[in-house]
């Protein structure tokens, strides 16, 4: 990255570059290791070309930087005879990151052997270049320290100007955007998503309301977020009534008030005489969002000369309740997401612990194919992602099936077959308590159902089979026939696809089979190649379809 690109004063830098050029100096830059940063300009300048295009100069920057790194105030460095480099350190967060440099050609440069090489690198005629440089009346080497100091002061002054200009521009920008900022802040508050304990946030909001409203106390009654939980009561201030009475009143109003109701005061039909216990100006506001009740916010025992609840009081209470509802809803979603993550992680870990080497590779491949098929079926991205998860955990119930049975060579006995058929129900029981897994559960429980009703565990048929299960059924059967297992070897891809086509309307959804046949199996094949068991004796396609239960 260019050193100058980190500096806000691009226009001022350009101005300084032009002024230096007018007195015969060239602006350059490099990092602290001497790596040259090419100039960013389309303008042709013979003196700039002479300096910037010379390997003698750009390679010499490394030696110069090594010297400057050891100096608090970098001293001028003669990079080639007659050409001096004056450097000003560039710092970021108190660390020196590079240098801004003024290249100072002196009168002795044209007499050096290196001048000819520099002209050649810049594609300049030596005689013409010498004449133009002499026309600039270059300084002697004795004047270099003075010019270096002048460059250093000019650079620092330019940065001060830049700082002041930026400040002025910032003030103007802030004034011009003040109205937009107010609207933006309001929007941010309305869409508040803070990862914090709900009781702490509600308590904080009550305290803030107490500081704003002329009421003796503010109370929030919050409904439990999970079935069987207990409601919470949070009070700011010093009520003249017991908290138990406030809690009972809030619970009663929560049961009678419409979630979409605005702030109510004593005498409101929905509140009855409940609020009269807390003073004539007591207010209650449902904490609700999108028709869902999260609790009740109450302001009781108004203080001061005004004994009525003003519109300002009610508006502030309503705004606070609205913000609480948004927060509580987001907190509930966060809790559900966290529980789903942990539950899924535990289920997958349990699957790994079952030491079924095949299941891991199979589940990943089925998840991939299920996702591809769901996408081909035109499902939205969010649903496609859910289908992928369902494919991943569809065989989690095999945790409850012995490894010896899963890996048994040859065909199963009827008793063994019955045990294997239990794995969808086992998987369902493992995952059913994980929040927001309802759509996943259908795939786990029903992925061995058949379109003709001859499947298991419930023998449902056709459209009664959940879509997620129909998607997984195709992916599962394809991988079962196309992968080598302990009890038989794999069929080739064309043969598997032909079997799936024959199973349309019998074992599989006839509308999904054509979509499956058109999938790109490149990614699938890569996954298969990474998980290849040893081949065993071949079985017929019919037997493989039957043995897909495993």
LUMTIBA-743009 format. One line per 10 residues: number of its first residue (from 1); their letters; for each residue x, y, z of C-alpha. Coordinates in Angstrom, 1 decimal. Each point is the difference from the previous one (the first is absolute). Layout:
% residues N
NUM) A) X Y Z  ...
% end
This chain:
% residues 550
1) XXXXXXXXXX) 0.0 0.0 0.0  1.2 3.5 -0.8  1.2 2.0 3.0  -1.8 3.0 -1.4  -3.2 -2.0 -0.4  -0.3 0.0 3.8  0.1 3.8 0.2  -3.3 1.9 -0.4  1.6 3.1 -1.6  0.2 -1.4 -3.6
11) XXXXXXXXXX) -0.6 3.4 -1.5  2.5 1.7 2.3  2.6 -2.7 -0.8  -0.5 0.7 -3.7  0.5 3.7 0.7  3.2 -0.6 1.9  1.2 -2.4 -2.7  -0.4 2.8 -2.6  1.7 2.6 2.2  3.0 -2.3 0.6
21) XXXXXXXXXX) 0.2 -0.6 -3.7  0.1 3.7 -0.7  3.2 0.3 2.0  1.6 -3.1 -1.6  -0.9 -2.6 2.6  -1.9 -3.3 -0.5  -2.4 -1.5 2.5  0.4 -3.8 0.7  -1.1 -2.5 2.6  1.0 -3.4 1.4
31) XXXXXXXXXX) -0.8 -2.3 3.0  2.3 -0.5 2.9  1.8 -2.7 -1.8  0.8 2.2 -3.0  -2.6 -1.5 -2.3  -0.7 2.6 -2.6  -3.7 1.1 -0.5  -0.5 1.0 -3.7  -1.3 3.4 -0.6  -3.7 0.3 -0.9
41) XXXXXXXXXX) -0.2 2.4 -2.9  -0.5 -0.1 -3.7  1.8 3.2 -0.6  3.4 -0.2 -1.8  2.8 1.8 1.8  3.6 -0.4 -1.1  1.5 0.7 3.4  -2.5 -2.3 1.7  0.8 -2.7 -2.6  3.7 0.5 0.6
51) XXXXXXXXXX) -0.4 -0.8 3.7  -2.9 -2.4 0.2  1.1 -2.3 -2.9  3.6 -0.4 1.1  0.8 -3.4 1.5  3.0 1.7 1.7  -2.4 2.2 1.9  -2.8 -2.6 0.8  2.6 -2.6 1.1  1.8 2.6 2.1
61) XXXXXXXXXX) -3.1 0.6 2.0  0.6 -3.2 2.0  3.4 1.3 1.1  -1.4 3.4 0.8  -2.9 -1.4 2.0  2.3 -2.2 2.0  1.9 3.1 1.0  -3.1 2.1 0.7  -1.5 -2.7 2.2  2.8 0.5 2.5
71) XXXXXXXXXX) -0.4 3.8 0.1  -2.6 2.0 1.9  0.2 2.7 -2.6  1.1 -1.5 -3.3  3.0 1.7 -1.6  0.4 0.6 -3.7  1.4 -3.0 -1.9  2.0 0.2 -3.3  -1.6 -2.9 -1.9  2.2 0.6 -3.1
81) XXXXXXXXXX) 2.8 2.6 -0.4  -1.7 3.4 -0.2  -3.6 -1.3 0.9  -1.1 0.4 3.6  -3.1 -1.4 1.7  -1.6 2.0 2.9  -2.5 -2.1 2.0  -2.9 0.8 2.4  -1.2 -3.1 2.0  -3.7 -1.0 -0.4
91) XXXXXXXXXX) -1.5 -1.5 3.2  -3.1 -2.0 0.7  -1.0 -0.6 3.6  3.4 1.2 1.2  1.8 -2.5 -2.3  2.2 1.1 -2.9  -1.4 -1.5 -3.1  1.9 1.7 -2.8  1.4 3.2 -1.4  -1.1 2.9 -2.2
101) XXXXXXXXXX) 3.1 1.1 -1.9  1.2 3.0 -1.9  2.6 -0.9 -2.6  2.5 2.9 -0.3  2.1 0.1 -3.2  3.2 2.1 0.5  2.2 1.6 -2.6  2.5 -2.9 0.2  -2.6 -2.6 -1.2  0.6 0.8 -3.6
111) XXXXXXXXXX) 3.7 -0.7 0.4  -0.4 -3.5 1.4  0.2 -3.2 -2.0  -3.3 -1.1 1.5  -1.8 3.0 -1.7  0.3 -1.7 -3.4  -1.4 -3.3 1.3  -2.9 1.9 1.6  -0.8 1.8 -3.3  0.1 -3.3 -1.8
121) XXXXXXXXXX) -2.5 -1.6 2.5  -2.3 3.0 -0.5  0.4 0.0 -3.8  1.4 3.5 0.1  2.6 1.5 -2.3  3.1 0.6 2.2  0.9 3.3 -1.6  -3.5 1.3 0.2  -0.5 -1.2 3.5  3.3 1.6 1.1
131) XXXXXXXXXX) -1.1 3.3 -1.6  -3.4 0.0 1.7  1.4 -0.9 3.4  2.6 2.8 -0.2  -2.8 2.3 -1.0  -1.6 -0.6 3.4  3.1 1.3 1.7  0.3 -2.9 2.4  1.5 0.6 3.5  3.4 -1.1 1.1
141) XXXXXXXXXX) 0.4 -2.8 2.5  0.6 2.5 2.8  -3.5 1.3 -0.4  -1.6 -3.5 0.4  -0.5 0.3 3.8  -1.8 3.3 -0.4  -2.3 -1.4 -2.7  -0.7 -3.1 2.1  -1.1 2.1 2.9  -2.2 2.1 -2.2
151) XXXXXXXXXX) -1.6 -3.2 -1.4  -0.6 -1.3 3.5  -1.6 3.2 1.2  -2.1 0.3 -3.2  -1.3 -3.6 0.5  -0.9 0.6 3.6  -1.7 3.3 -0.8  -2.0 -1.7 -2.8  -1.2 -2.7 2.4  -1.2 2.7 2.5
161) XXXXXXXXXX) -1.9 1.7 -2.8  -1.5 -3.4 -0.9  -1.1 -0.6 3.6  -1.7 3.4 0.2  -1.7 -0.5 -3.4  -1.2 -3.4 1.0  -1.4 1.4 3.3  -1.9 2.8 -1.9  -1.3 -2.5 -2.5  -1.1 -2.3 2.8
171) XXXXXXXXXX) -1.9 2.8 1.8  -1.8 0.9 -3.2  -0.8 -3.6 -0.7  -1.4 -0.5 3.5  -2.2 3.1 -0.3  -1.3 -1.1 -3.3  -0.8 -3.5 1.2  -1.4 0.7 3.4  -3.5 -0.6 -1.0  0.8 -3.3 -1.7
181) XXXXXXXXXX) 2.0 -1.0 3.1  -3.0 0.5 2.2  -2.2 -2.2 -2.2  2.8 -2.6 -0.2  0.4 -0.1 3.7  -3.8 -0.5 0.4  0.1 -2.8 -2.5  2.9 -1.7 1.8  -1.9 0.2 3.3  -3.1 -1.5 -1.6
191) XXXXXXXXXX) 2.1 -2.8 -1.4  2.0 -0.6 3.1  1.8 -3.4 0.3  2.1 -0.1 3.1  1.5 -3.3 1.1  -0.5 0.5 3.8  -2.0 -1.7 2.7  -3.6 1.1 -0.4  -0.5 0.7 3.7  2.9 2.4 0.0
201) XXXXXXXXXX) -1.2 1.8 -3.0  -3.6 0.3 1.3  1.3 1.2 3.4  2.2 2.6 -1.7  -3.0 1.2 -2.1  -2.1 0.3 3.2  2.7 2.0 1.7  0.2 2.4 -3.1  -3.7 0.4 0.0  0.0 0.8 3.7
211) XXXXXXXXXX) 2.6 2.8 -0.6  -2.2 1.4 -2.8  -3.6 -0.4 1.2  -1.4 1.8 3.1  -1.1 -3.3 1.5  1.0 -1.6 3.3  0.6 -3.4 -1.5  0.1 -1.9 -3.3  -0.6 -3.8 -0.2  0.3 -2.5 -2.8
221) XXXXXXXXXX) -1.6 -3.4 0.2  1.5 -2.3 -2.7  -1.6 -3.2 -1.1  2.1 -3.2 0.0  1.7 -0.7 -3.4  -0.3 -3.7 0.3  -3.0 -2.2 1.0  0.1 -0.9 3.7  2.2 3.0 0.8  -0.8 2.7 2.6
231) XXXXXXXXXX) -0.8 3.6 -0.8  2.5 2.7 1.2  -0.9 3.2 1.9  2.4 2.9 -0.1  -0.6 3.2 1.9  1.8 3.3 0.0  -0.7 2.5 2.8  -1.9 -0.4 3.3  -3.6 -1.1 -0.4  -2.5 0.8 2.7
241) XXXXXXXXXX) -1.6 -3.3 -0.7  1.4 -3.5 0.4  1.8 -1.5 -3.0  -2.3 -3.0 0.3  -3.0 2.2 -0.6  1.7 1.6 -3.0  0.9 -3.4 -1.4  -3.6 -1.3 0.3  -1.3 3.2 -1.6  2.4 -0.4 -2.9
251) XXXXXXXXXX) -0.8 -3.6 -0.5  -3.7 0.8 -0.1  0.4 2.7 -2.6  2.3 -2.2 -2.1  -2.9 -2.4 -0.2  -2.7 2.6 -0.8  1.8 2.7 -2.1  0.2 -0.3 -3.8  3.7 -0.3 -0.9  -0.5 2.8 -2.5
261) XXXXXXXXXX) -1.6 2.4 2.5  1.5 3.4 0.6  0.8 1.4 3.4  -2.9 -0.4 2.4  -0.8 2.0 3.2  -2.3 -0.5 3.0  -3.6 -0.4 -1.2  0.9 -1.6 -3.3  -2.5 -2.9 -0.5  2.8 -2.5 -0.6
271) XXXXXXXXXX) 1.8 1.0 3.2  -3.2 0.2 2.2  0.8 1.3 3.5  3.4 -1.7 0.1  2.0 3.2 -0.7  -1.9 1.9 2.7  2.2 -1.7 2.6  3.0 1.9 -1.4  -1.3 3.5 -0.1  -2.3 2.0 -2.4
281) XXXXXXXXXX) 2.8 0.6 -2.5  1.2 -3.6 -0.2  0.7 -1.3 -3.4  0.4 -3.5 -1.5  1.4 -0.9 -3.4  0.1 -3.5 -1.6  3.6 -1.1 -0.9  -1.0 -1.5 -3.3  1.2 -0.4 -3.6  -1.8 -1.5 -3.0
291) XXXXXXXXXX) -3.0 -1.1 2.1  2.1 -1.8 2.5  -0.1 1.0 3.7  3.3 0.1 1.8  -1.1 1.7 3.1  -1.4 3.2 1.6  1.7 3.3 0.9  -1.5 2.0 2.8  0.6 3.5 1.3  -1.5 0.7 3.4
301) XXXXXXXXXX) -0.5 2.8 2.5  0.6 3.2 -2.0  1.8 2.7 1.9  -0.3 3.8 -0.3  -2.9 2.4 -0.6  -1.3 -1.7 -3.1  -2.1 -2.9 1.2  -1.0 -1.2 -3.5  2.0 -2.2 -2.5  1.0 2.4 -2.8
311) XXXXXXXXXX) 0.3 -1.0 -3.6  3.8 0.5 0.3  0.1 -2.5 2.9  -2.0 -2.6 -1.9  2.1 0.5 -3.2  3.2 -0.6 1.9  -1.4 -3.1 1.8  -1.2 -1.3 -3.4  3.4 0.6 -1.6  1.8 -1.7 2.8
321) XXXXXXXXXX) -2.3 -3.0 -0.2  0.5 -0.2 -3.7  3.7 -0.1 0.4  -0.3 -2.7 2.7  -2.1 -2.1 -2.2  2.5 0.1 -2.9  2.8 -0.9 2.4  -1.9 -2.8 1.7  -1.0 -1.5 -3.4  3.6 0.1 -1.2
331) XXXXXXXXXX) 1.1 -1.5 3.2  -2.4 -2.8 -0.4  1.2 -0.6 -3.6  3.6 0.0 1.2  -0.8 -2.5 2.7  -1.7 -2.3 -2.5  2.9 0.3 -2.4  2.5 -0.8 2.7  -2.0 -3.0 1.2  -0.3 -1.3 -3.6
341) XXXXXXXXXX) 3.7 0.3 -0.5  0.9 -1.7 3.2  -2.6 -2.7 -0.5  1.2 -0.7 -3.6  3.6 0.0 1.1  -0.8 -2.5 2.8  -2.0 -2.2 -2.4  2.8 0.0 -2.6  2.6 -0.7 2.7  -2.1 -2.9 1.2
351) XXXXXXXXXX) -0.1 -1.3 -3.6  3.8 0.1 -0.2  0.3 -1.7 3.4  -2.1 -2.9 -1.4  3.2 -0.8 -2.1  -1.9 -0.7 -3.2  2.7 0.9 -2.5  -2.5 -0.2 -2.9  -2.7 2.3 1.4  2.2 3.1 0.1
361) XXXXXXXXXX) 0.9 -0.1 -3.7  -3.5 -1.1 -1.0  -1.7 2.8 1.9  2.2 2.7 -1.5  -0.7 -1.3 -3.5  -3.7 -0.3 0.6  0.0 3.6 1.3  1.7 1.2 -3.1  -2.4 -1.8 -2.4  -3.0 1.1 2.0
371) XXXXXXXXXX) 1.1 3.6 -0.2  0.6 -0.2 -3.7  -3.4 -1.7 -0.6  -1.8 2.6 2.2  1.6 2.8 -2.0  -1.0 -1.7 -3.3  -3.6 -0.3 1.3  -0.1 3.8 0.3  -0.1 0.3 3.8  1.3 3.3 1.5
381) XXXXXXXXXX) 3.5 0.2 1.4  -1.1 -0.1 3.6  -2.0 -3.2 -0.6  2.8 -1.5 -2.0  2.3 0.6 3.0  -2.5 -1.8 2.3  -0.1 -2.9 -2.4  3.7 -0.3 0.1  -0.1 -0.2 3.8  -2.7 -2.7 -0.2
391) XXXXXXXXXX) 2.1 -2.0 -2.4  3.0 0.3 2.3  -1.8 -1.4 3.1  -2.5 -2.4 -1.8  1.8 -3.1 1.3  0.8 1.2 3.5  -2.3 -2.8 1.3  2.7 -2.5 -0.9  1.6 1.0 3.2  -2.5 -2.5 1.6
401) XXXXXXXXXX) 0.9 -2.8 -2.4  3.0 -2.2 0.8  3.1 0.4 -2.1  0.1 -3.8 -0.6  -3.4 0.1 -1.6  0.6 3.1 -2.1  3.3 -1.5 -1.4  -1.2 -3.6 -0.4  1.1 -1.5 -3.3  -2.8 -1.6 -2.1
411) XXXXXXXXXX) -3.8 0.3 0.4  -1.8 0.6 3.2  -2.4 -2.4 1.8  -3.5 1.1 0.6  0.7 0.7 3.6  3.1 2.0 -0.9  -2.0 1.8 -2.6  -2.6 1.0 2.6  2.7 1.4 2.2  1.4 2.1 -2.8
421) XXXXXXXXXX) -3.4 1.4 -0.9  -0.2 1.6 3.5  2.8 2.5 -0.8  -2.4 2.8 -1.4  -2.0 -0.1 3.2  3.2 0.0 2.1  1.3 3.0 -1.9  -3.4 1.8 0.5  0.1 -0.5 3.7  3.6 1.3 0.2
431) XXXXXXXXXX) -0.8 3.2 -1.8  -3.6 0.8 0.9  0.8 2.2 3.0  2.3 2.3 -2.0  -1.8 3.3 -0.7  -0.8 0.9 -3.6  0.7 -3.5 -1.2  -3.5 -0.9 -1.0  0.6 0.0 -3.7  3.2 -1.9 0.5
441) XXXXXXXXXX) -1.8 -2.7 2.0  -2.2 -0.9 -3.0  3.0 -0.9 -2.0  1.5 -2.1 2.8  -3.2 -1.9 0.7  -1.3 -0.5 -3.6  3.0 -0.3 -2.3  -0.7 -3.8 -0.5  -3.6 0.5 -1.0  -0.9 -1.0 -3.5
451) XXXXXXXXXX) -2.2 1.7 -2.6  -2.1 -3.1 -0.2  -0.5 -0.3 3.7  2.2 -3.0 0.5  2.6 1.8 2.0  0.6 0.5 3.8  -0.5 0.9 2.8  -3.6 1.2 -0.6  -0.7 -1.3 -3.5  -1.2 3.4 -1.3
461) XXXXXXXXXX) -0.2 0.5 -3.8  0.2 2.7 -2.7  -0.4 3.7 1.0  -0.6 -1.1 3.6  3.7 -0.6 0.3  1.6 3.4 1.0  2.0 1.6 -2.8  3.2 -0.1 2.0  -0.3 -3.7 0.4  -0.7 -0.5 -3.7
471) XXXXXXXXXX) 3.2 2.0 -0.8  2.1 -2.0 2.4  -1.4 -3.3 -1.2  1.4 0.5 -3.5  3.4 1.3 1.3  0.2 -2.9 2.5  -0.8 -2.7 -2.6  2.4 1.5 -2.5  2.9 -0.1 2.5  -0.9 -3.4 1.3
481) XXXXXXXXXX) 0.1 -1.6 -3.5  3.0 2.1 -1.2  2.2 -0.6 3.1  1.8 -3.1 1.0  -1.0 -1.4 3.4  1.1 -2.9 2.1  -2.6 -2.3 -1.4  0.2 0.8 -3.7  1.8 2.0 -2.7  -1.2 3.2 -1.7
491) XXXXXXXXXX) -1.9 0.3 -3.3  1.3 2.5 -2.6  -1.8 3.4 -0.2  -1.9 -0.8 -3.2  -1.4 -3.2 1.4  -1.1 1.8 3.2  -1.7 2.7 -1.9  -1.8 -2.6 -2.1  -1.3 -1.7 3.2  -1.2 3.3 1.3
501) XXXXXXXXXX) -1.9 0.7 -3.2  -1.6 -3.5 0.3  -1.0 0.9 3.5  -1.9 3.2 -0.9  -3.6 -0.3 1.1  0.8 -3.1 2.0  2.7 0.7 2.5  0.6 3.7 -0.8  -1.8 3.2 -0.8  -0.5 -0.1 -3.8
511) XXXXXXXXXX) 0.3 3.8 -0.1  3.3 0.1 1.7  1.7 -2.9 -1.8  0.5 1.9 -3.3  1.5 2.9 1.9  2.4 -2.4 1.8  1.1 -1.6 -3.2  1.2 3.4 -1.3  2.1 0.9 3.0  3.7 0.7 -0.3
521) XXXXXXXXXX) 1.8 -2.8 2.0  3.5 1.5 -0.2  0.1 1.0 3.6  -1.6 -3.2 1.1  2.7 -2.1 -1.9  2.7 1.9 1.8  -1.5 -0.8 3.3  -0.3 -3.7 -1.0  3.7 -0.1 -1.0  0.9 1.2 3.5
531) XXXXXXXXXX) -1.9 -2.8 1.7  0.5 -3.3 -1.8  -0.5 -3.2 2.0  1.3 -3.4 -1.3  -2.1 -1.8 -2.6  -2.0 -3.1 0.8  -2.0 -2.4 -2.1  -2.5 1.6 -2.3  -3.7 -0.1 0.5  -2.9 0.5 -2.5
541) XXXXXXXXXX) -1.5 3.4 -0.3  -3.3 -1.4 1.4  1.8 -1.2 3.1  1.9 3.3 0.4  -3.3 1.9 -0.1  -1.4 -2.3 2.7  3.1 0.3 2.0  -0.1 3.9 -0.2  -1.6 -0.3 3.5  3.6 0.1 1.3
% end
